[in-house]
Amino acid sequence: MPQNAGGTPGAGGVGTPGGQPREGGGSGSDGGAETTVIGEDTPLTTEDLDWRSRALKAEEEVKTLTAQLTQSSTALSEATTRINAIERTASIERSLRASRPRSFDTVVPLITQLLDADGSLIVEDAIASLVRERPELFIGAATQDGPRIGTMSGTIEETGQLASLATQARESGNRNLLLKYLRARRKG
Protein backbone atom coordinates (compact mmCIF):
# COMPACT_ATOMS: atom_id res chain seq x y z
CA MET A 1 0.00 0.00 0.00
CA PRO A 2 1.16 3.52 -0.59
CA GLN A 3 2.37 5.51 2.33
CA ASN A 4 1.56 9.14 2.93
CA ALA A 5 3.61 11.80 4.57
CA GLY A 6 2.67 10.68 8.06
CA GLY A 7 3.93 7.20 7.39
CA THR A 8 0.57 5.44 7.90
CA PRO A 9 -0.43 3.09 5.17
CA GLY A 10 -3.75 3.84 3.55
CA ALA A 11 -4.37 7.21 5.18
CA GLY A 12 -5.50 10.19 3.20
CA GLY A 13 -8.71 8.82 1.77
CA VAL A 14 -7.41 5.53 0.49
CA GLY A 15 -9.87 2.77 1.38
CA THR A 16 -9.45 0.19 4.08
CA PRO A 17 -9.15 -3.43 3.10
CA GLY A 18 -12.94 -3.73 3.57
CA GLY A 19 -13.56 -0.93 1.11
CA GLN A 20 -14.76 1.61 3.68
CA PRO A 21 -13.13 5.06 3.71
CA ARG A 22 -11.33 5.99 6.85
CA GLU A 23 -12.16 8.88 9.00
CA GLY A 24 -9.55 11.52 9.38
CA GLY A 25 -7.63 13.84 7.15
CA GLY A 26 -4.53 12.17 6.13
CA SER A 27 -2.06 13.08 8.75
CA GLY A 28 -2.46 9.84 10.62
CA SER A 29 -2.03 11.66 13.91
CA ASP A 30 -4.94 9.90 15.63
CA GLY A 31 -2.63 7.33 17.15
CA GLY A 32 -3.54 4.51 14.78
CA ALA A 33 -7.21 4.24 15.91
CA GLU A 34 -9.40 3.86 12.91
CA THR A 35 -13.16 4.16 12.88
CA THR A 36 -15.35 3.08 10.04
CA VAL A 37 -17.93 5.55 8.87
CA ILE A 38 -20.78 4.62 6.64
CA GLY A 39 -20.55 7.23 3.99
CA GLU A 40 -21.62 7.93 0.48
CA ASP A 41 -20.30 4.60 -0.83
CA THR A 42 -22.82 2.46 1.17
CA PRO A 43 -26.28 4.03 1.26
CA LEU A 44 -28.72 2.91 3.92
CA THR A 45 -31.50 0.70 2.59
CA THR A 46 -35.15 0.75 3.55
CA GLU A 47 -34.65 -2.64 5.14
CA ASP A 48 -32.01 -1.26 7.49
CA LEU A 49 -34.19 1.65 8.50
CA ASP A 50 -37.37 -0.42 8.86
CA TRP A 51 -36.15 -2.96 11.43
CA ARG A 52 -38.93 -2.10 13.86
CA SER A 53 -41.71 -2.78 11.36
CA ARG A 54 -40.06 -6.08 10.41
CA ALA A 55 -39.90 -7.04 14.09
CA LEU A 56 -43.59 -6.17 14.55
CA LYS A 57 -44.50 -8.19 11.46
CA ALA A 58 -42.48 -11.11 12.81
CA GLU A 59 -44.28 -10.87 16.15
CA GLU A 60 -47.66 -10.88 14.38
CA GLU A 61 -46.57 -13.89 12.35
CA VAL A 62 -45.51 -15.66 15.55
CA LYS A 63 -48.94 -14.93 17.04
CA THR A 64 -50.67 -16.24 13.91
CA LEU A 65 -48.55 -19.37 13.85
CA THR A 66 -49.15 -19.91 17.57
CA ALA A 67 -52.92 -19.66 17.02
CA GLN A 68 -52.68 -22.11 14.12
CA LEU A 69 -50.65 -24.48 16.28
CA THR A 70 -53.25 -24.27 19.04
CA GLN A 71 -56.06 -24.99 16.56
CA SER A 72 -54.11 -27.91 15.10
CA SER A 73 -53.44 -29.30 18.58
CA THR A 74 -57.13 -29.03 19.44
CA ALA A 75 -58.13 -30.71 16.18
CA LEU A 76 -55.58 -33.46 16.79
CA SER A 77 -56.86 -34.14 20.30
CA GLU A 78 -60.48 -34.23 19.03
CA ALA A 79 -59.51 -36.61 16.24
CA THR A 80 -57.63 -38.80 18.71
CA THR A 81 -60.68 -38.88 20.98
CA ARG A 82 -62.93 -39.87 18.05
CA ILE A 83 -60.49 -42.57 16.92
CA ASN A 84 -60.31 -43.99 20.45
CA ALA A 85 -64.13 -44.04 20.65
CA ILE A 86 -64.37 -45.82 17.28
CA GLU A 87 -61.72 -48.35 18.31
CA ARG A 88 -63.51 -48.92 21.62
CA THR A 89 -66.84 -49.48 19.85
CA ALA A 90 -65.19 -51.89 17.40
CA SER A 91 -63.63 -53.78 20.32
CA ILE A 92 -67.00 -53.99 22.08
CA GLU A 93 -68.71 -55.22 18.91
CA ARG A 94 -66.02 -57.88 18.33
CA SER A 95 -66.47 -59.12 21.88
CA LEU A 96 -70.28 -59.01 21.59
CA ARG A 97 -70.43 -61.27 18.54
CA ALA A 98 -70.02 -64.37 20.71
CA SER A 99 -72.86 -63.25 23.01
CA ARG A 100 -75.27 -62.88 20.07
CA PRO A 101 -77.04 -59.62 20.94
CA ARG A 102 -80.40 -58.96 19.34
CA SER A 103 -79.34 -55.44 18.38
CA PHE A 104 -75.83 -54.03 18.43
CA ASP A 105 -77.32 -50.53 18.36
CA THR A 106 -79.04 -51.21 21.69
CA VAL A 107 -76.35 -53.19 23.47
CA VAL A 108 -73.19 -51.21 22.56
CA PRO A 109 -74.31 -48.00 24.34
CA LEU A 110 -75.28 -50.02 27.41
CA ILE A 111 -71.86 -51.70 27.49
CA THR A 112 -70.22 -48.30 27.03
CA GLN A 113 -72.21 -46.92 29.97
CA LEU A 114 -71.14 -49.84 32.14
CA LEU A 115 -67.49 -49.33 31.19
CA ASP A 116 -67.68 -45.58 31.83
CA ALA A 117 -69.40 -46.08 35.19
CA ASP A 118 -66.81 -48.57 36.43
CA GLY A 119 -63.36 -47.88 35.04
CA SER A 120 -61.99 -51.18 36.36
CA LEU A 121 -64.33 -53.30 34.22
CA ILE A 122 -63.04 -54.90 31.05
CA VAL A 123 -65.28 -55.38 28.02
CA GLU A 124 -65.87 -59.10 28.59
CA ASP A 125 -66.91 -58.54 32.21
CA ALA A 126 -69.28 -55.77 31.20
CA ILE A 127 -70.87 -58.04 28.57
CA ALA A 128 -71.26 -60.86 31.08
CA SER A 129 -72.84 -58.45 33.54
CA LEU A 130 -75.28 -57.18 30.93
CA VAL A 131 -76.18 -60.74 29.87
CA ARG A 132 -77.01 -61.55 33.51
CA GLU A 133 -78.97 -58.35 34.11
CA ARG A 134 -80.74 -58.03 30.76
CA PRO A 135 -80.97 -61.46 29.07
CA GLU A 136 -83.79 -60.26 26.83
CA LEU A 137 -81.20 -58.28 24.84
CA PHE A 138 -79.38 -61.44 23.83
CA ILE A 139 -80.47 -64.35 21.70
CA GLY A 140 -80.85 -67.45 23.84
CA ALA A 141 -79.07 -65.97 26.83
CA ALA A 142 -80.89 -68.12 29.40
CA THR A 143 -81.87 -71.24 27.44
CA GLN A 144 -79.54 -71.06 24.44
CA ASP A 145 -82.62 -71.10 22.17
CA GLY A 146 -82.49 -68.49 19.47
CA PRO A 147 -85.01 -67.59 16.83
CA ARG A 148 -85.52 -70.42 14.41
CA ILE A 149 -86.92 -70.51 10.96
CA GLY A 150 -90.44 -71.80 11.01
CA THR A 151 -91.21 -71.23 14.68
CA MET A 152 -94.48 -69.63 13.66
CA SER A 153 -95.70 -72.91 12.15
CA GLY A 154 -94.73 -75.17 15.05
CA THR A 155 -97.44 -77.19 16.80
CA ILE A 156 -97.58 -78.46 20.34
CA GLU A 157 -98.47 -82.12 20.62
CA GLU A 158 -98.54 -82.63 24.36
CA THR A 159 -100.15 -80.61 27.11
CA GLY A 160 -97.07 -81.11 29.33
CA GLN A 161 -95.13 -79.15 26.80
CA LEU A 162 -97.31 -76.10 27.48
CA ALA A 163 -95.81 -75.67 30.96
CA SER A 164 -92.34 -76.27 29.56
CA LEU A 165 -92.86 -73.59 26.89
CA ALA A 166 -94.16 -71.15 29.49
CA THR A 167 -91.07 -71.68 31.64
CA GLN A 168 -88.68 -71.35 28.69
CA ALA A 169 -90.38 -68.17 27.43
CA ARG A 170 -90.35 -66.62 30.89
CA GLU A 171 -86.69 -67.45 31.64
CA SER A 172 -85.21 -66.55 28.27
CA GLY A 173 -87.22 -63.51 27.32
CA ASN A 174 -87.19 -64.90 23.77
CA ARG A 175 -90.13 -63.48 21.79
CA ASN A 176 -90.37 -66.49 19.52
CA LEU A 177 -90.74 -68.84 22.48
CA LEU A 178 -93.35 -66.54 23.99
CA LEU A 179 -95.34 -66.47 20.75
CA LYS A 180 -95.08 -70.25 20.46
CA TYR A 181 -96.38 -70.61 24.03
CA LEU A 182 -99.28 -68.20 23.43
CA ARG A 183 -100.29 -70.04 20.24
CA ALA A 184 -100.18 -73.37 22.05
CA ARG A 185 -102.27 -72.04 24.90
CA ARG A 186 -104.85 -70.66 22.50
CA LYS A 187 -105.10 -74.03 20.69
CA GLY A 188 -105.16 -76.11 23.83
C-alpha positions in Angstrom: 0.0 0.0 0.0 1.2 3.5 -0.6 2.4 5.5 2.3 1.6 9.1 2.9 3.6 11.8 4.6 2.7 10.7 8.1 3.9 7.2 7.4 0.6 5.4 7.9 -0.4 3.1 5.2 -3.8 3.8 3.6 -4.4 7.2 5.2 -5.5 10.2 3.2 -8.7 8.8 1.8 -7.4 5.5 0.5 -9.9 2.8 1.4 -9.5 0.2 4.1 -9.2 -3.4 3.1 -12.9 -3.7 3.6 -13.6 -0.9 1.1 -14.8 1.6 3.7 -13.1 5.1 3.7 -11.3 6.0 6.9 -12.2 8.9 9.0 -9.6 11.5 9.4 -7.6 13.8 7.1 -4.5 12.2 6.1 -2.1 13.1 8.8 -2.5 9.8 10.6 -2.0 11.7 13.9 -4.9 9.9 15.6 -2.6 7.3 17.1 -3.5 4.5 14.8 -7.2 4.2 15.9 -9.4 3.9 12.9 -13.2 4.2 12.9 -15.4 3.1 10.0 -17.9 5.5 8.9 -20.8 4.6 6.6 -20.5 7.2 4.0 -21.6 7.9 0.5 -20.3 4.6 -0.8 -22.8 2.5 1.2 -26.3 4.0 1.3 -28.7 2.9 3.9 -31.5 0.7 2.6 -35.1 0.7 3.5 -34.7 -2.6 5.1 -32.0 -1.3 7.5 -34.2 1.6 8.5 -37.4 -0.4 8.9 -36.1 -3.0 11.4 -38.9 -2.1 13.9 -41.7 -2.8 11.4 -40.1 -6.1 10.4 -39.9 -7.0 14.1 -43.6 -6.2 14.5 -44.5 -8.2 11.5 -42.5 -11.1 12.8 -44.3 -10.9 16.2 -47.7 -10.9 14.4 -46.6 -13.9 12.4 -45.5 -15.7 15.6 -48.9 -14.9 17.0 -50.7 -16.2 13.9 -48.6 -19.4 13.9 -49.2 -19.9 17.6 -52.9 -19.7 17.0 -52.7 -22.1 14.1 -50.6 -24.5 16.3 -53.3 -24.3 19.0 -56.1 -25.0 16.6 -54.1 -27.9 15.1 -53.4 -29.3 18.6 -57.1 -29.0 19.4 -58.1 -30.7 16.2 -55.6 -33.5 16.8 -56.9 -34.1 20.3 -60.5 -34.2 19.0 -59.5 -36.6 16.2 -57.6 -38.8 18.7 -60.7 -38.9 21.0 -62.9 -39.9 18.1 -60.5 -42.6 16.9 -60.3 -44.0 20.4 -64.1 -44.0 20.7 -64.4 -45.8 17.3 -61.7 -48.4 18.3 -63.5 -48.9 21.6 -66.8 -49.5 19.8 -65.2 -51.9 17.4 -63.6 -53.8 20.3 -67.0 -54.0 22.1 -68.7 -55.2 18.9 -66.0 -57.9 18.3 -66.5 -59.1 21.9 -70.3 -59.0 21.6 -70.4 -61.3 18.5 -70.0 -64.4 20.7 -72.9 -63.2 23.0 -75.3 -62.9 20.1 -77.0 -59.6 20.9 -80.4 -59.0 19.3 -79.3 -55.4 18.4 -75.8 -54.0 18.4 -77.3 -50.5 18.4 -79.0 -51.2 21.7 -76.4 -53.2 23.5 -73.2 -51.2 22.6 -74.3 -48.0 24.3 -75.3 -50.0 27.4 -71.9 -51.7 27.5 -70.2 -48.3 27.0 -72.2 -46.9 30.0 -71.1 -49.8 32.1 -67.5 -49.3 31.2 -67.7 -45.6 31.8 -69.4 -46.1 35.2 -66.8 -48.6 36.4 -63.4 -47.9 35.0 -62.0 -51.2 36.4 -64.3 -53.3 34.2 -63.0 -54.9 31.1 -65.3 -55.4 28.0 -65.9 -59.1 28.6 -66.9 -58.5 32.2 -69.3 -55.8 31.2 -70.9 -58.0 28.6 -71.3 -60.9 31.1 -72.8 -58.4 33.5 -75.3 -57.2 30.9 -76.2 -60.7 29.9 -77.0 -61.5 33.5 -79.0 -58.3 34.1 -80.7 -58.0 30.8 -81.0 -61.5 29.1 -83.8 -60.3 26.8 -81.2 -58.3 24.8 -79.4 -61.4 23.8 -80.5 -64.4 21.7 -80.9 -67.5 23.8 -79.1 -66.0 26.8 -80.9 -68.1 29.4 -81.9 -71.2 27.4 -79.5 -71.1 24.4 -82.6 -71.1 22.2 -82.5 -68.5 19.5 -85.0 -67.6 16.8 -85.5 -70.4 14.4 -86.9 -70.5 11.0 -90.4 -71.8 11.0 -91.2 -71.2 14.7 -94.5 -69.6 13.7 -95.7 -72.9 12.1 -94.7 -75.2 15.0 -97.4 -77.2 16.8 -97.6 -78.5 20.3 -98.5 -82.1 20.6 -98.5 -82.6 24.4 -100.1 -80.6 27.1 -97.1 -81.1 29.3 -95.1 -79.1 26.8 -97.3 -76.1 27.5 -95.8 -75.7 31.0 -92.3 -76.3 29.6 -92.9 -73.6 26.9 -94.2 -71.2 29.5 -91.1 -71.7 31.6 -88.7 -71.4 28.7 -90.4 -68.2 27.4 -90.3 -66.6 30.9 -86.7 -67.5 31.6 -85.2 -66.6 28.3 -87.2 -63.5 27.3 -87.2 -64.9 23.8 -90.1 -63.5 21.8 -90.4 -66.5 19.5 -90.7 -68.8 22.5 -93.4 -66.5 24.0 -95.3 -66.5 20.8 -95.1 -70.2 20.5 -96.4 -70.6 24.0 -99.3 -68.2 23.4 -100.3 -70.0 20.2 -100.2 -73.4 22.0 -102.3 -72.0 24.9 -104.8 -70.7 22.5 -105.1 -74.0 20.7 -105.2 -76.1 23.8 
